[in-house]
Structure formats: C-alpha cells, structure tokens
C-alpha cells in the first residue's frame, strides 16, 4: 500500500472528514488521495492561517478537521495557532512536509527547516518526525492523541520518509 | 449609522442563528447588545471570521452569519475565492464596511478609498453579492437568510465606536457554549 493511501486511510478511520490543504510536491499524493475520497470534504486554502480558520469552524460545526501544509507555514501561522487553535483549545492534526532536510535541492528551504522544531517546541506543540517509512505506523495513534487532548499536533514528514524529493 | 447602531438593529434577526463575530469592538459590541450562546466571539486572530464561519457552515446545516469588517477582509483577502468556490447556502458573510480599522483607532482602510470589496467579491466568483446602505442592513440580511443562498453583504456605513469593556469570558467556555448551541 502507498504511504499516501495509508495516511488517508488513517484519517478516514479516525473520522477526519474535513481537510484543508495548500499545494506541496512532497504531499501531492496525499492531497490527491484526499480529493478522491468521498468521506472527506477537501477544501484547498490560499494561505495556511486561512486554512486553520476553516478547520476551527469545521470542528465547532461537529467535524474532525486536519490541515496539510509545508513547514514554512509555521512561520505564517504562529499567531493563529496561539490565539485561535490553542486559546480556544481545539484539536488540529497538522501533516507537514518537512522541507529543507536531507535530500533537499532548494537551499532556501533549509533556512526555515532549521527553525521548524525550535518554533514548534516554543509553542508547546507535540511534534512527531517521520523519517523512515515505517514511522507512518504511528500515524493512527497520533490522530487519536490529537483528538484526545484537543491540541494542535505536528507531524513532520521529510524527504527521506517520502523516498527522496 | 455606525457599526454598533447596525448591530443593535439586526440583533433580533441574528438571534436565532449561529454568528461568528469579528475580533475587537464588533465582538464587544455584540456581546454587550445581545450575548447569546449561538455567538462565537473572536478574541484574537484578525481576519479569520469569514473562514471560521464558512467552516461551521460546511460542517452542519444551520444558518451561519459571519460578521466581518472591511479591514479584516483586506487582511485575509484569500477568503473570498475560497468562499466562492465552496458554496454553502447556509452561509452569509456580512461585511460591515466603514472604511476604517475601528478597533485600533479608526485608521482608514483601502476599502474606504479606491478598493470596492463588492467588486472584489464578485470578481472572486461569489454569486450573490449585495451592497447596501447602513439603514437597509436588516432587510437585506433577512432577505439573504430567507433566500437560502450563500450571500455576501457589503454594508456601507459610517466609522465610529462606542466605549465598551473587553470580553472576559473564558475562550474555552465561549467555544464550548457555541458547540452546544450548534448541536441543540
């Protein structure tokens, strides 16, 4: 089974039915899979903070949301994570493409990569790093954990995990 | 009319519906005029009232009205194409367009100058966009609710604020109360 399919299967099994995405090459397969599943309302957003607003609304409306984005978006969304998702104590699984790690061809991506974990730690956001393909086996448990504790939770997926950029 | 006068006038129309209210003075005003469990007050995160409201509308069937401002729409302009392309006929976006950033001291916005949010919303693909005068807001809002069509209302009004205390209700309580009202 492909990693993308396994990830989306876990979303569906955990009743995640509202997923917002911004485009990403590494996460392209997951995004396509979200679009293809009838159980999921896939709503592309223009910026990640907008997407977090959509997710907050969907959660309050009774659906389990998730956001799929790149790690550069941590820089865009700190205020939203703190004053919306955390302040109102809402769950939000964030499936993140960890650009700028090993096998990265674009130098600029490394600039944000070096800040990614530090920023997430500063925000007290539980963070998991998928590096080996088998790490995906924890995804189901991470989703359950997220909706148990009502927090934003980051899952960083790097190029090695995806089998090379 | 200034925003607080409009809110006072439309409060009875808002009351039976879910309302997501913009950060700062709009939320403080609505909270003081007619606090309801069906009101979600934004205490932070400028710009996301429309996104949160759309999310609520897409997730369930009750009518949702987002009360936004021209400054907040300008902050999150990407919201309009998302709204246009994800039609929720139980969603109404009411943009109180007073041409100023009220909560920070009435600094002028570009919407009060050359930029028309009505034209922007239409260009983004929103099908039902109504621009109205402040005095007509109640009628236009009620018509939009009754139409059961997703509608963007741009209400042109005067800038100006009344002095009110900040909302001290705990955010988790605001959210929980709102979620109970959604389920009721």
Contacts between the chains, C-beta under 8 A, distances in Angstrom:
chain1	res1	chain2	res2	distance
A	18	B	55	7.3
A	18	B	58	7.1
A	18	B	59	6.4
A	41	B	58	6.4
A	43	B	58	7.2
A	43	B	82	7.0
A	43	B	86	5.5
A	44	B	82	7.7
A	45	B	51	7.8
A	45	B	78	7.2
A	45	B	82	6.0
A	46	B	78	3.1
A	46	B	79	7.8
A	46	B	81	6.5
A	46	B	82	6.3
A	47	B	76	7.7
A	47	B	78	5.3
A	49	B	45	7.7
A	49	B	47	7.5
A	49	B	48	6.9
A	49	B	76	7.5
A	50	B	48	7.1
A	50	B	51	5.0
A	50	B	76	5.8
A	50	B	78	5.3
A	50	B	79	5.9
A	50	B	82	6.7
A	51	B	51	7.8
A	52	B	48	7.6
A	53	B	45	7.3
A	53	B	47	7.9
A	53	B	48	3.4
A	53	B	50	7.8
A	53	B	51	3.0
A	53	B	52	4.8
A	53	B	55	6.7
A	53	B	76	7.7
A	53	B	79	8.0
A	54	B	51	5.0
A	54	B	52	7.5
A	54	B	54	6.2
A	54	B	55	4.2
A	54	B	58	7.9
A	54	B	82	7.4
A	55	B	55	6.5
A	56	B	48	7.5
A	56	B	51	7.9
A	56	B	52	5.2
A	56	B	55	6.4
A	57	B	20	7.2
A	57	B	51	6.7
A	57	B	52	4.0
A	57	B	53	6.2
A	57	B	54	6.2
A	57	B	55	2.2
A	57	B	56	4.1
A	57	B	57	7.5
A	57	B	58	7.6
A	57	B	59	6.9
A	58	B	55	4.1
A	58	B	56	7.2
A	58	B	58	6.4
A	58	B	59	4.4
A	59	B	55	7.6
A	59	B	59	7.8
A	60	B	40	6.8
A	60	B	52	7.6
A	60	B	55	7.5
A	60	B	56	5.5
A	60	B	59	7.7
A	60	B	175	6.5
A	60	B	178	5.9
A	60	B	179	5.3
A	60	B	182	6.3
A	61	B	55	6.4
A	61	B	56	4.2
A	61	B	57	7.3
A	61	B	58	7.1
A	61	B	59	2.7
A	61	B	60	4.4
A	61	B	182	6.1
A	62	B	59	5.5
A	62	B	60	5.4
A	62	B	179	7.7
A	62	B	182	6.4
A	62	B	183	7.0
A	63	B	59	4.2
A	65	B	55	7.5
A	79	B	44	7.4
A	79	B	45	6.4
A	80	B	45	5.3
A	80	B	48	6.9
A	82	B	44	7.6
A	83	B	43	7.2
A	83	B	44	2.8
A	83	B	45	4.7
A	84	B	42	7.9
A	84	B	44	6.4
A	84	B	45	4.4
A	84	B	48	6.6
A	84	B	52	7.9
A	87	B	43	6.8
A	87	B	44	6.0
A	87	B	171	4.9
A	88	B	171	4.7
A	88	B	172	6.3
A	88	B	174	7.2
A	88	B	175	4.3
A	89	B	171	7.6
A	89	B	172	4.9
A	89	B	175	7.1
A	90	B	175	7.1
